[in-house]
Amino acid sequence: MSTELIQQALSNVRYPGFSRDIVSFGLVKEIVSEPDATVVRIQVATKDPEVPEQIFKDCHAVLDEIPDLGAVKVEIDVQSPPEASGGGSSPAEGQSSIPGVKRIIAVASGKGGVGKSTVASNLAVALAATGAKVGLCDCDLYGPSIAMMFGSHERPMANEQEEIIPIEAHGLKLMSMGFLLEDRSPVIVRGPMATRYTQQFLRQVAWGELDYLILDLPPGTGDIQLTIVQTVAVDGALVVTTPQEVALIDARKAVSMFAKVNVPILGLIENMAWFECEHGTRYAIFGEGGGVREAEEIGVPLIAQIPIEPPVREGGDQGTPIALTPPDASPASSAFHQAARAVLNSAAGLSA
């Protein structure tokens, strides 16, 4: 049987925890097909022993069903992930840091609708309030919202090196597909183009000297997330959830995704934790205690609980994130500044 047909069969084997297959990931290094035997050699860089075990089983599952392959032998070379800033690494090669950027922090969620972009925006603002130089990259190509949340309608320019010059607002450097489109223009791009745009936002933007680059990831665990961890060395990730179980289920998937690619989870942020009325009574609209229990179960800190407050929504709509107000101005602002302090402490731990 031709190696092309064997490779096609292996394209049905997904990297554990992701939707992308091991062939497109570049993990299949060699296929040797002889009349009485077939040898597949795979190379994986991971610290998780379950990853090569699962790949081994899945490869045999697809290859053992094919007649005329003879004896099938799957050889997996497990290597230590390359050391990056903070120890993050991807299943494939090509990952590197962004020149001038000290720390790259991803803000992720397993599902949409949990307020991840609101959290990413306010966290970036709160980090900047500590004196840090901060950038925010909106990696959600299909639902970009950072432009609105920062009240900017500028169009990015390019420098002499043909790098995109990020937009500046409220002391932050910003990049988003929202700066490149009209408000009503949809983003209609296939997977390969989405990958190319994501890589361009990360590698071809003149970010300059930054202490932190916050990546606002799209919801889920798809190709864009994989592109990001392949392209740059992510130092750590924050996972945003709401208290109810339906959100926590997907938050676990996001945590698992980062574990598979050796990106440390800095903590969980529970958004929409409660609503407090004018009389001081708290209402747990989306349930209570889910973030606390989940953080304990997976062994990461719950670094902040963000209450539901109309000024948070108003600030996002008007381009003035609530974290621009002093921490004592509202419980939500206080929680975002608390989250920023936790990120600073986590970054210090990574440096150690």
Summary of the structure (lengths in Angstrom):
residues: 352
radius of gyration: 21.8
end to end distance: 52.3
largest distance: 79.6
contacts: 1200
relative contact order: 0.15
helix: 36%
strand: 25%
